[in-house]
Amino acid sequence: MLAPAIILVQPQLGENIGMAARAMLNFGLEDLRLVAPRDGWPNPDAIPAAAGAEAVLENAKVFKTTPEAIADLTKVFAATARERGMMKPALSAREAASEIKKTQGQAGILFGREAAGLSNEDVVLADAILSVPVNPDFSSLNLAVAVGIIAYECSLGVGDIPPDDDGGGPATKGDMQALYDHIEGALDKNGYFYPEERRGAMVEALRNLLQSRGFNRQQVQTLRGVIKALSQNMKK
């Protein structure tokens, strides 16, 4: 099992990034990814807060968008206190840790902005929602605390790694993004997304449906071949 990546989406404070890196290293996690950090990167405020985990900060990867940050991952969990009404399993941190240990390839965990959490556009890219049972009257967790709780559970995760299949392994998020772009482009050309004000909700529902299937790489290529053939026939 590869240790999961920790992806901080648009983190705001350098201190929180540093404390998150410290919590990660406490439990053996070192793959830190930052999506469009508000104050840029590197951020000098992160170093004192890391308290010795500078190596995690030095090796942190920076991305412009969430799809770019998760493109090489095969399973992604969205840490959020709300289920968002999406067709996704909602797991506790311990249940997610068990799933991570059984993942072929590498998993990742998305954490949102300090002020507002993850957007629906981020959550729709995940395979499951990960929640920590907190006081319902005060459910806001500090970013570093949330990372620490989940990193701890990942260090205890149990489960057996399943044998690889004959379909080239599980589809990565990059494979899935290419599938989304392909099918949405074909549907656009045929006027599927109508009326325009419903486009966002329709795209979200379609991506949730596709994401829930757990395709392998061969299945994604097969679907893209079908879409290509159908598109060519429509042109004729």
FIKOLZA-1660 file (N, C-alpha, C; in steps of 0.1 Angstrom, whole numbers, plus 5000, padded with zeros to 4 digits):
% residues 236
   i   px   py   pz ch aa at
   1 5008 4988 5000  A  M  N
   1 5000 5000 5000  A  M CA
   1 5009 5012 5000  A  M  C
   2 5006 5022 4991  A  L  N
   2 5012 5035 4991  A  L CA
   2 5005 5044 5001  A  L  C
   3 5013 5051 5009  A  A  N
   3 5007 5061 5018  A  A CA
   3 4999 5071 5011  A  A  C
   4 4987 5075 5016  A  P  N
   4 4979 5084 5009  A  P CA
   4 4985 5098 5008  A  P  C
   5 4981 5105 4997  A  A  N
   5 4985 5119 4995  A  A CA
   5 4975 5128 5003  A  A  C
   6 4980 5138 5009  A  I  N
   6 4972 5148 5016  A  I CA
   6 4971 5161 5006  A  I  C
   7 4959 5164 5002  A  I  N
   7 4957 5175 4992  A  I CA
   7 4950 5186 4999  A  I  C
   8 4956 5198 5001  A  L  N
   8 4950 5209 5007  A  L CA
   8 4946 5219 4996  A  L  C
   9 4932 5221 4994  A  V  N
   9 4927 5228 4983  A  V CA
   9 4925 5243 4988  A  V  C
  10 4933 5252 4981  A  Q  N
  10 4933 5266 4984  A  Q CA
  10 4935 5269 4998  A  Q  C
  11 4945 5264 5005  A  P  N
  11 4947 5267 5019  A  P CA
  11 4951 5282 5020  A  P  C
  12 4947 5288 5031  A  Q  N
  12 4948 5302 5033  A  Q CA
  12 4960 5306 5041  A  Q  C
  13 4963 5300 5052  A  L  N
  13 4973 5304 5061  A  L CA
  13 4985 5295 5061  A  L  C
  14 4997 5301 5060  A  G  N
  14 5009 5294 5060  A  G CA
  14 5011 5286 5072  A  G  C
  15 5007 5291 5084  A  E  N
  15 5008 5284 5096  A  E CA
  15 5000 5271 5096  A  E  C
  16 4988 5271 5090  A  N  N
  16 4980 5259 5090  A  N CA
  16 4987 5249 5081  A  N  C
  17 4993 5253 5070  A  I  N
  17 5000 5243 5061  A  I CA
  17 5012 5237 5069  A  I  C
  18 5019 5245 5076  A  G  N
  18 5030 5240 5084  A  G CA
  18 5025 5230 5095  A  G  C
  19 5015 5233 5102  A  M  N
  19 5009 5224 5112  A  M CA
  19 5004 5212 5106  A  M  C
  20 4998 5213 5094  A  A  N
  20 4993 5201 5087  A  A CA
  20 5005 5192 5084  A  A  C
  21 5016 5198 5079  A  A  N
  21 5028 5190 5076  A  A CA
  21 5033 5183 5088  A  A  C
  22 5033 5190 5099  A  R  N
  22 5038 5184 5112  A  R CA
  22 5029 5172 5116  A  R  C
  23 5016 5173 5115  A  A  N
  23 5006 5162 5118  A  A CA
  23 5009 5151 5108  A  A  C
  24 5011 5153 5096  A  M  N
  24 5013 5143 5086  A  M CA
  24 5025 5134 5090  A  M  C
  25 5037 5141 5093  A  L  N
  25 5049 5134 5096  A  L CA
  25 5048 5126 5109  A  L  C
  26 5040 5131 5118  A  N  N
  26 5038 5124 5131  A  N CA
  26 5033 5110 5128  A  N  C
  27 5026 5108 5117  A  F  N
  27 5020 5095 5114  A  F CA
  27 5025 5089 5101  A  F  C
  28 5037 5094 5097  A  G  N
  28 5044 5087 5086  A  G CA
  28 5039 5091 5072  A  G  C
  29 5031 5102 5070  A  L  N
  29 5027 5107 5057  A  L CA
  29 5036 5118 5052  A  L  C
  30 5040 5118 5040  A  E  N
  30 5049 5128 5035  A  E CA
  30 5045 5134 5022  A  E  C
  31 5035 5129 5015  A  D  N
  31 5031 5134 5002  A  D CA
  31 5020 5145 5004  A  D  C
  32 5025 5157 5004  A  L  N
  32 5017 5169 5006  A  L CA
  32 5015 5176 4993  A  L  C
  33 5002 5179 4989  A  R  N
  33 5000 5186 4977  A  R CA
  33 4991 5198 4980  A  R  C
  34 4995 5209 4974  A  L  N
  34 4988 5222 4976  A  L CA
  34 4981 5227 4963  A  L  C
  35 4968 5230 4964  A  V  N
  35 4961 5235 4952  A  V CA
  35 4959 5250 4954  A  V  C
  36 4966 5258 4946  A  A  N
  36 4964 5272 4946  A  A CA
  36 4964 5279 4959  A  A  C
  37 4974 5277 4967  A  P  N
  37 4975 5283 4981  A  P CA
  37 4973 5298 4979  A  P  C
  38 4965 5304 4988  A  R  N
  38 4961 5318 4987  A  R CA
  38 4973 5327 4987  A  R  C
  39 4983 5325 4996  A  D  N
  39 4994 5334 4997  A  D CA
  39 5006 5329 4989  A  D  C
  40 5004 5320 4980  A  G  N
  40 5016 5316 4972  A  G CA
  40 5024 5305 4979  A  G  C
  41 5034 5300 4972  A  W  N
  41 5043 5290 4978  A  W CA
  41 5057 5291 4972  A  W  C
  42 5067 5290 4980  A  P  N
  42 5067 5287 4995  A  P CA
  42 5063 5299 5003  A  P  C
  43 5058 5295 5015  A  N  N
  43 5053 5305 5024  A  N CA
  43 5061 5304 5037  A  N  C
  44 5069 5315 5041  A  P  N
  44 5078 5315 5052  A  P CA
  44 5070 5312 5066  A  P  C
  45 5057 5315 5066  A  D  N
  45 5050 5313 5079  A  D CA
  45 5048 5298 5081  A  D  C
  46 5050 5290 5071  A  A  N
  46 5047 5276 5073  A  A CA
  46 5059 5269 5081  A  A  C
  47 5071 5274 5080  A  I  N
  47 5083 5267 5085  A  I CA
  47 5083 5266 5100  A  I  C
  48 5081 5277 5108  A  P  N
  48 5081 5276 5122  A  P CA
  48 5069 5266 5127  A  P  C
  49 5058 5267 5120  A  A  N
  49 5046 5259 5124  A  A CA
  49 5049 5244 5122  A  A  C
  50 5058 5241 5112  A  A  N
  50 5060 5227 5109  A  A CA
  50 5068 5220 5120  A  A  C
  51 5076 5228 5128  A  A  N
  51 5083 5223 5140  A  A CA
  51 5091 5210 5137  A  A  C
  52 5099 5211 5126  A  G  N
  52 5108 5199 5123  A  G CA
  52 5103 5191 5111  A  G  C
  53 5092 5194 5106  A  A  N
  53 5087 5187 5094  A  A CA
  53 5090 5194 5081  A  A  C
  54 5101 5202 5081  A  E  N
  54 5104 5210 5070  A  E CA
  54 5105 5202 5057  A  E  C
  55 5110 5189 5058  A  A  N
  55 5111 5181 5046  A  A CA
  55 5098 5179 5039  A  A  C
  56 5087 5178 5046  A  V  N
  56 5074 5176 5040  A  V CA
  56 5071 5189 5032  A  V  C
  57 5074 5201 5038  A  L  N
  57 5071 5213 5031  A  L CA
  57 5080 5215 5018  A  L  C
  58 5093 5211 5020  A  E  N
  58 5102 5213 5009  A  E CA
  58 5098 5204 4997  A  E  C
  59 5092 5192 5000  A  N  N
  59 5088 5183 4989  A  N CA
  59 5074 5185 4984  A  N  C
  60 5067 5195 4990  A  A  N
  60 5053 5197 4987  A  A CA
  60 5051 5201 4972  A  A  C
  61 5041 5195 4965  A  K  N
  61 5039 5198 4951  A  K CA
  61 5027 5208 4951  A  K  C
  62 5028 5218 4941  A  V  N
  62 5018 5228 4940  A  V CA
  62 5011 5227 4926  A  V  C
  63 4998 5228 4927  A  F  N
  63 4990 5226 4915  A  F CA
  63 4980 5238 4913  A  F  C
  64 4976 5241 4901  A  K  N
  64 4967 5251 4899  A  K CA
  64 4952 5247 4902  A  K  C
  65 4949 5234 4899  A  T  N
  65 4935 5229 4900  A  T CA
  65 4935 5216 4908  A  T  C
  66 4924 5213 4913  A  T  N
  66 4922 5200 4920  A  T CA
  66 4924 5188 4910  A  T  C
  67 4917 5188 4898  A  P  N
  67 4920 5177 4889  A  P CA
  67 4934 5174 4886  A  P  C
  68 4942 5185 4885  A  E  N
  68 4957 5183 4883  A  E CA
  68 4963 5176 4895  A  E  C
  69 4959 5180 4907  A  A  N
  69 4965 5175 4919  A  A CA
  69 4962 5160 4921  A  A  C
  70 4951 5155 4916  A  I  N
  70 4947 5141 4919  A  I CA
  70 4949 5132 4906  A  I  C
  71 4954 5138 4895  A  A  N
  71 4954 5130 4882  A  A CA
  71 4960 5117 4883  A  A  C
  72 4970 5114 4891  A  D  N
  72 4977 5102 4892  A  D CA
  72 4972 5092 4903  A  D  C
  73 4962 5097 4910  A  L  N
  73 4956 5089 4921  A  L CA
  73 4945 5080 4916  A  L  C
  74 4943 5068 4923  A  T  N
  74 4932 5059 4918  A  T CA
  74 4920 5060 4927  A  T  C
  75 4921 5065 4939  A  K  N
  75 4910 5067 4948  A  K CA
  75 4911 5080 4956  A  K  C
  76 4900 5087 4957  A  V  N
  76 4901 5100 4964  A  V CA
  76 4889 5101 4974  A  V  C
  77 4892 5106 4986  A  F  N
  77 4882 5108 4996  A  F CA
  77 4881 5123 4999  A  F  C
  78 4869 5128 5001  A  A  N
  78 4867 5143 5003  A  A CA
  78 4864 5144 5018  A  A  C
  79 4872 5151 5025  A  A  N
  79 4870 5154 5040  A  A CA
  79 4860 5165 5041  A  A  C
  80 4848 5162 5045  A  T  N
  80 4838 5173 5047  A  T CA
  80 4828 5169 5057  A  T  C
  81 4822 5178 5064  A  A  N
  81 4812 5175 5074  A  A CA
  81 4798 5173 5068  A  A  C
  82 4796 5177 5055  A  R  N
  82 4783 5176 5049  A  R CA
  82 4783 5166 5038  A  R  C
  83 4772 5158 5037  A  E  N
  83 4772 5148 5026  A  E CA
  83 4769 5154 5013  A  E  C
  84 4764 5166 5011  A  R  N
  84 4762 5173 4999  A  R CA
  84 4751 5167 4990  A  R  C
  85 4744 5157 4994  A  G  N
  85 4733 5151 4986  A  G CA
  85 4738 5144 4974  A  G  C
  86 4750 5140 4974  A  M  N
  86 4756 5133 4962  A  M CA
  86 4755 5118 4964  A  M  C
  87 4756 5111 4952  A  M  N
  87 4756 5096 4953  A  M CA
  87 4770 5091 4956  A  M  C
  88 4773 5093 4969  A  K  N
  88 4787 5088 4973  A  K CA
  88 4785 5082 4987  A  K  C
  89 4793 5071 4989  A  P  N
  89 4793 5066 5003  A  P CA
  89 4799 5076 5013  A  P  C
  90 4794 5076 5025  A  A  N
  90 4799 5085 5035  A  A CA
  90 4806 5076 5046  A  A  C
  91 4819 5078 5048  A  L  N
  91 4827 5069 5056  A  L CA
  91 4832 5076 5068  A  L  C
  92 4834 5069 5079  A  S  N
  92 4842 5075 5090  A  S CA
  92 4857 5075 5086  A  S  C
  93 4865 5082 5094  A  A  N
  93 4879 5082 5091  A  A CA
  93 4885 5068 5092  A  A  C
  94 4880 5060 5101  A  R  N
  94 4886 5046 5102  A  R CA
  94 4881 5037 5090  A  R  C
  95 4869 5039 5086  A  E  N
  95 4864 5031 5074  A  E CA
  95 4872 5035 5062  A  E  C
  96 4874 5048 5061  A  A  N
  96 4882 5053 5049  A  A CA
  96 4896 5048 5049  A  A  C
  97 4902 5047 5061  A  A  N
  97 4916 5042 5063  A  A CA
  97 4917 5028 5058  A  A  C
  98 4907 5020 5062  A  S  N
  98 4907 5006 5057  A  S CA
  98 4906 5005 5042  A  S  C
  99 4897 5014 5036  A  E  N
  99 4896 5014 5021  A  E CA
  99 4909 5018 5015  A  E  C
 100 4916 5028 5021  A  I  N
 100 4929 5033 5016  A  I CA
 100 4939 5021 5015  A  I  C
 101 4939 5013 5026  A  K  N
 101 4949 5003 5026  A  K CA
 101 4947 4992 5016  A  K  C
 102 4934 4991 5011  A  K  N
 102 4931 4981 5001  A  K CA
 102 4932 4986 4987  A  K  C
 103 4936 4999 4986  A  T  N
 103 4936 5006 4973  A  T CA
 103 4947 5001 4964  A  T  C
 104 4945 4997 4952  A  Q  N
 104 4955 4995 4942  A  Q CA
 104 4960 5009 4937  A  Q  C
 105 4973 5011 4936  A  G  N
 105 4978 5025 4933  A  G CA
 105 4978 5033 4946  A  G  C
 106 4976 5046 4944  A  Q  N
 106 4977 5055 4955  A  Q CA
 106 4964 5063 4957  A  Q  C
 107 4960 5064 4970  A  A  N
 107 4948 5072 4973  A  A CA
 107 4952 5086 4978  A  A  C
 108 4942 5094 4979  A  G  N
 108 4944 5108 4983  A  G CA
 108 4932 5113 4991  A  G  C
 109 4935 5123 5000  A  I  N
 109 4924 5128 5008  A  I CA
 109 4924 5143 5006  A  I  C
 110 4912 5149 5002  A  L  N
 110 4910 5163 4999  A  L CA
 110 4906 5170 5012  A  L  C
 111 4912 5181 5015  A  F  N
 111 4908 5190 5026  A  F CA
 111 4906 5204 5020  A  F  C
 112 4895 5210 5024  A  G  N
 112 4891 5223 5018  A  G CA
 112 4897 5235 5025  A  G  C
 113 4892 5247 5021  A  R  N
 113 4897 5260 5026  A  R CA
 113 4893 5261 5041  A  R  C
 114 4901 5268 5048  A  E  N
 114 4898 5270 5062  A  E CA
 114 4884 5277 5064  A  E  C
 115 4881 5286 5056  A  A  N
 115 4868 5294 5058  A  A CA
 115 4856 5287 5053  A  A  C
 116 4857 5279 5042  A  A  N
 116 4845 5274 5036  A  A CA
 116 4845 5259 5032  A  A  C
 117 4856 5252 5035  A  G  N
 117 4857 5238 5031  A  G CA
 117 4858 5236 5016  A  G  C
 118 4855 5224 5012  A  L  N
 118 4855 5220 4998  A  L CA
 118 4843 5225 4990  A  L  C
 119 4845 5228 4978  A  S  N
 119 4834 5232 4969  A  S CA
 119 4828 5219 4964  A  S  C
 120 4815 5220 4959  A  N  N
 120 4809 5208 4952  A  N CA
 120 4817 5203 4941  A  N  C
 121 4824 5213 4933  A  E  N
 121 4832 5209 4922  A  E CA
 121 4844 5200 4926  A  E  C
 122 4849 5202 4938  A  D  N
 122 4859 5194 4944  A  D CA
 122 4854 5180 4948  A  D  C
 123 4843 5181 4956  A  V  N
 123 4837 5168 4961  A  V CA
 123 4833 5159 4950  A  V  C
 124 4828 5164 4939  A  V  N
 124 4823 5155 4929  A  V CA
 124 4834 5146 4923  A  V  C
 125 4846 5150 4925  A  L  N
 125 4858 5143 4919  A  L CA
 125 4861 5131 4928  A  L  C
 126 4856 5131 4940  A  A  N
 126 4860 5120 4950  A  A CA
 126 4851 5108 4949  A  A  C
 127 4857 5097 4954  A  D  N
 127 4849 5084 4954  A  D CA
 127 4840 5083 4966  A  D  C
 128 4844 5089 4977  A  A  N
 128 4836 5089 4989  A  A CA
 128 4838 5101 4997  A  A  C
 129 4829 5103 5006  A  I  N
 129 4830 5114 5016  A  I CA
 129 4835 5109 5029  A  I  C
 130 4844 5116 5035  A  L  N
 130 4850 5112 5048  A  L CA
 130 4847 5122 5058  A  L  C
 131 4841 5117 5069  A  S  N
 131 4836 5127 5080  A  S CA
 131 4841 5122 5093  A  S  C
 132 4844 5131 5102  A  V  N
 132 4848 5128 5116  A  V CA
 132 4836 5132 5125  A  V  C
 133 4832 5123 5134  A  P  N
 133 4820 5126 5143  A  P CA
 133 4824 5137 5153  A  P  C
 134 4819 5149 5151  A  V  N
 134 4822 5160 5160  A  V CA
 134 4809 5165 5166  A  V  C
 135 4810 5175 5174  A  N  N
 135 4799 5181 5180  A  N CA
 135 4790 5188 5170  A  N  C
 136 4778 5183 5167  A  P  N
 136 4770 5189 5157  A  P CA
 136 4767 5204 5158  A  P  C
 137 4768 5209 5171  A  D  N
 137 4766 5223 5173  A  D CA
 137 4779 5231 5171  A  D  C
 138 4790 5224 5168  A  F  N
 138 4803 5231 5166  A  F CA
 138 4812 5221 5158  A  F  C
 139 4809 5221 5145  A  S  N
 139 4815 5210 5136  A  S CA
 139 4828 5215 5129  A  S  C
 140 4832 5228 5131  A  S  N
 140 4843 5233 5124  A  S CA
 140 4856 5228 5130  A  S  C
 141 4864 5221 5122  A  L  N
 141 4877 5217 5127  A  L CA
 141 4888 5225 5121  A  L  C
 142 4899 5228 5129  A  N  N
 142 4911 5234 5124  A  N CA
 142 4916 5225 5113  A  N  C
 143 4922 5231 5103  A  L  N
 143 4927 5223 5091  A  L CA
 143 4937 5212 5096  A  L  C
 144 4947 5217 5104  A  A  N
 144 4958 5208 5109  A  A CA
 144 4952 5197 5118  A  A  C
 145 4942 5200 5126  A  V  N
 145 4936 5190 5135  A  V CA
 145 4929 5179 5126  A  V  C
 146 4922 5184 5116  A  A  N
 146 4915 5174 5107  A  A CA
 146 4925 5165 5101  A  A  C
 147 4936 5171 5096  A  V  N
 147 4946 5163 5089  A  V CA
 147 4952 5153 5099  A  V  C
 148 4955 5157 5111  A  G  N
 148 4961 5149 5121  A  G CA
 148 4952 5137 5125  A  G  C
 149 4939 5139 5127  A  I  N
 149 4930 5129 5130  A  I CA
 149 4929 5118 5120  A  I  C
 150 4929 5122 5107  A  I  N
 150 4927 5113 5096  A  I CA
 150 4941 5106 5094  A  I  C
 151 4952 5113 5095  A  A  N
 151 4965 5107 5094  A  A CA
 151 4967 5096 5104  A  A  C
 152 4962 5098 5116  A  Y  N
 152 4963 5088 5127  A  Y CA
 152 4955 5076 5123  A  Y  C
 153 4943 5078 5118  A  E  N
 153 4935 5066 5114  A  E CA
 153 4941 5059 5103  A  E  C
 154 4948 5066 5094  A  C  N
 154 4954 5059 5083  A  C CA
 154 4966 5050 5088  A  C  C
 155 4972 5054 5098  A  S  N
 155 4983 5046 5104  A  S CA
 155 4978 5034 5110  A  S  C
 156 4965 5033 5113  A  L  N
 156 4959 5021 5119  A  L CA
 156 4951 5013 5109  A  L  C
 157 4949 5018 5097  A  G  N
 157 4941 5011 5087  A  G CA
 157 4944 4996 5085  A  G  C
 158 4933 4989 5084  A  V  N
 158 4935 4974 5082  A  V CA
 158 4929 4970 5069  A  V  C
 159 4933 4959 5064  A  G  N
 159 4927 4953 5051  A  G CA
 159 4938 4947 5043  A  G  C
 160 4934 4939 5033  A  D  N
 160 4943 4932 5024  A  D CA
 160 4942 4939 5011  A  D  C
 161 4954 4940 5004  A  I  N
 161 4954 4946 4991  A  I CA
 161 4949 4935 4981  A  I  C
 162 4939 4939 4973  A  P  N
 162 4933 4929 4964  A  P CA
 162 4943 4926 4952  A  P  C
 163 4941 4915 4946  A  P  N
 163 4950 4912 4934  A  P CA
 163 4946 4922 4923  A  P  C
 164 4956 4925 4915  A  D  N
 164 4954 4933 4903  A  D CA
 164 4945 4926 4893  A  D  C
 165 4937 4934 4886  A  D  N
 165 4929 4928 4876  A  D CA
 165 4936 4928 4862  A  D  C
 166 4929 4923 4852  A  D  N
 166 4935 4923 4839  A  D CA
 166 4931 4934 4830  A  D  C
 167 4927 4945 4836  A  G  N
 167 4923 4957 4829  A  G CA
 167 4932 4968 4830  A  G  C
 168 4945 4966 4833  A  G  N
 168 4955 4976 4834  A  G CA
 168 4955 4984 4847  A  G  C
 169 4948 4978 4857  A  G  N
 169 4947 4985 4870  A  G CA
 169 4936 4995 4871  A  G  C
 170 4933 5000 4883  A  P  N
 170 4921 5009 4884  A  P CA
 170 4924 5022 4876  A  P  C
 171 4914 5028 4871  A  A  N
 171 4915 5041 4864  A  A CA
 171 4920 5052 4874  A  A  C
 172 4929 5060 4869  A  T  N
 172 4934 5071 4877  A  T CA
 172 4924 5083 4876  A  T  C
 173 4925 5093 4884  A  K  N
 173 4916 5104 4883  A  K CA
 173 4919 5112 4870  A  K  C
 174 4931 5111 4865  A  G  N
 174 4934 5116 4852  A  G CA
 174 4927 5109 4841  A  G  C
 175 4926 5096 4842  A  D  N
 175 4918 5088 4832  A  D CA
 175 4904 5092 4832  A  D  C
 176 4898 5094 4845  A  M  N
 176 4884 5098 4846  A  M CA
 176 4882 5112 4841  A  M  C
 177 4891 5121 4843  A  Q  N
 177 4889 5135 4838  A  Q CA
 177 4889 5135 4823  A  Q  C
 178 4897 5126 4817  A  A  N
 178 4897 5126 4802  A  A CA
 178 4884 5120 4797  A  A  C
 179 4878 5110 4805  A  L  N
 179 4865 5105 4802  A  L CA
 179 4854 5116 4803  A  L  C
 180 4854 5123 4814  A  Y  N
 180 4845 5134 4816  A  Y CA
 180 4845 5144 4804  A  Y  C
 181 4858 5148 4801  A  D  N
 181 4859 5158 4790  A  D CA
 181 4854 5152 4777  A  D  C
 182 4856 5140 4774  A  H  N
 182 4852 5133 4762  A  H CA
 182 4837 5132 4761  A  H  C
 183 4831 5127 4771  A  I  N
 183 4816 5125 4770  A  I CA
 183 4809 5139 4771  A  I  C
 184 4814 5148 4779  A  E  N
 184 4807 5161 4780  A  E CA
 184 4809 5169 4767  A  E  C
 185 4820 5167 4761  A  G  N
 185 4822 5174 4748  A  G CA
 185 4812 5169 4737  A  G  C
 186 4810 5155 4737  A  A  N
 186 4801 5149 4728  A  A CA
 186 4787 5154 4731  A  A  C
 187 4783 5154 4743  A  L  N
 187 4770 5158 4747  A  L CA
 187 4767 5173 4744  A  L  C
 188 4778 5181 4746  A  D  N
 188 4776 5195 4743  A  D CA
 188 4773 5197 4728  A  D  C
 189 4780 5190 4719  A  K  N
 189 4778 5191 4705  A  K CA
 189 4763 5187 4701  A  K  C
 190 4757 5179 4709  A  N  N
 190 4744 5174 4706  A  N CA
 190 4733 5181 4714  A  N  C
 191 4736 5192 4721  A  G  N
 191 4726 5200 4728  A  G CA
 191 4721 5193 4741  A  G  C
 192 4728 5184 4747  A  Y  N
 192 4723 5177 4758  A  Y CA
 192 4721 5186 4770  A  Y  C
 193 4730 5195 4773  A  F  N
 193 4730 5204 4785  A  F CA
 193 4721 5216 4782  A  F  C
 194 4708 5213 4784  A  Y  N
 194 4698 5223 4782  A  Y CA
 194 4687 5222 4792  A  Y  C
 195 4682 5233 4798  A  P  N
 195 4687 5247 4795  A  P CA
 195 4700 5250 4802  A  P  C
 196 4707 5261 4797  A  E  N
 196 4720 5264 4802  A  E CA
 196 4721 5265 4817  A  E  C
 197 4711 5271 4823  A  E  N
 197 4712 5273 4838  A  E CA
 197 4712 5260 4845  A  E  C
 198 4708 5249 4839  A  R  N
 198 4709 5236 4845  A  R CA
 198 4722 5228 4843  A  R  C
 199 4731 5234 4835  A  R  N
 199 4743 5227 4830  A  R CA
 199 4751 5222 4842  A  R  C
 200 4754 5231 4852  A  G  N
 200 4762 5227 4863  A  G CA
 200 4757 5215 4871  A  G  C
 201 4744 5215 4873  A  A  N
 201 4738 5204 4881  A  A CA
 201 4738 5191 4872  A  A  C
 202 4736 5192 4859  A  M  N
 202 4736 5181 4850  A  M CA
 202 4750 5175 4849  A  M  C
 203 4760 5183 4848  A  V  N
 203 4774 5178 4848  A  V CA
 203 4778 5171 4861  A  V  C
 204 4774 5177 4872  A  E  N
 204 4776 5172 4885  A  E CA
 204 4770 5158 4887  A  E  C
 205 4758 5156 4882  A  A  N
 205 4751 5143 4883  A  A CA
 205 4758 5133 4874  A  A  C
 206 4762 5137 4862  A  L  N
 206 4768 5128 4853  A  L CA
 206 4782 5123 4859  A  L  C
 207 4789 5132 4864  A  R  N
 207 4803 5129 4870  A  R CA
 207 4801 5120 4882  A  R  C
 208 4791 5123 4890  A  N  N
 208 4789 5114 4902  A  N CA
 208 4785 5100 4898  A  N  C
 209 4777 5099 4887  A  L  N
 209 4773 5086 4882  A  L CA
 209 4785 5078 4877  A  L  C
 210 4793 5084 4869  A  L  N
 210 4805 5078 4863  A  L CA
 210 4815 5074 4874  A  L  C
 211 4817 5084 4884  A  Q  N
 211 4827 5082 4895  A  Q CA
 211 4823 5070 4903  A  Q  C
 212 4810 5067 4905  A  S  N
 212 4806 5057 4914  A  S CA
 212 4808 5043 4909  A  S  C
 213 4812 5041 4896  A  R  N
 213 4813 5028 4890  A  R CA
 213 4826 5021 4893  A  R  C
 214 4836 5028 4896  A  G  N
 214 4849 5021 4899  A  G CA
 214 4855 5015 4887  A  G  C
 215 4856 5022 4876  A  F  N
 215 4862 5016 4864  A  F CA
 215 4877 5013 4865  A  F  C
 216 4881 5003 4857  A  N  N
 216 4895 5001 4855  A  N CA
 216 4899 5009 4842  A  N  C
 217 4912 5009 4839  A  R  N
 217 4917 5017 4828  A  R CA
 217 4912 5011 4815  A  R  C
 218 4911 4998 4813  A  Q  N
 218 4906 4993 4801  A  Q CA
 218 4891 4996 4799  A  Q  C
 219 4883 4996 4809  A  Q  N
 219 4869 5000 4808  A  Q CA
 219 4868 5015 4804  A  Q  C
 220 4876 5023 4809  A  V  N
 220 4876 5037 4805  A  V CA
 220 4879 5039 4790  A  V  C
 221 4889 5031 4785  A  Q  N
 221 4892 5032 4771  A  Q CA
 221 4881 5026 4763  A  Q  C
 222 4874 5016 4767  A  T  N
 222 4863 5010 4760  A  T CA
 222 4852 5021 4759  A  T  C
 223 4849 5027 4770  A  L  N
 223 4838 5037 4770  A  L CA
 223 4842 5049 4760  A  L  C
 224 4854 5053 4760  A  R  N
 224 4858 5064 4752  A  R CA
 224 4858 5060 4737  A  R  C
 225 4861 5047 4734  A  G  N
 225 4859 5042 4721  A  G CA
 225 4845 5042 4716  A  G  C
 226 4836 5038 4725  A  V  N
 226 4821 5039 4722  A  V CA
 226 4817 5053 4719  A  V  C
 227 4821 5062 4728  A  I  N
 227 4817 5076 4726  A  I CA
 227 4822 5081 4712  A  I  C
 228 4835 5078 4709  A  K  N
 228 4840 5082 4696  A  K CA
 228 4833 5077 4685  A  K  C
 229 4829 5064 4685  A  A  N
 229 4822 5058 4674  A  A CA
 229 4808 5064 4673  A  A  C
 230 4801 5066 4684  A  L  N
 230 4788 5072 4683  A  L CA
 230 4788 5086 4678  A  L  C
 231 4799 5094 4682  A  S  N
 231 4800 5108 4677  A  S CA
 231 4803 5108 4662  A  S  C
 232 4811 5099 4657  A  Q  N
 232 4814 5098 4642  A  Q CA
 232 4801 5094 4635  A  Q  C
 233 4793 5085 4640  A  N  N
 233 4781 5081 4633  A  N CA
 233 4771 5093 4633  A  N  C
 234 4771 5101 4644  A  M  N
 234 4761 5112 4644  A  M CA
 234 4765 5123 4633  A  M  C
 235 4778 5125 4631  A  K  N
 235 4783 5134 4621  A  K CA
 235 4779 5129 4607  A  K  C
 236 4779 5116 4605  A  K  N
 236 4775 5110 4592  A  K CA
 236 4760 5112 4589  A  K  C
% end
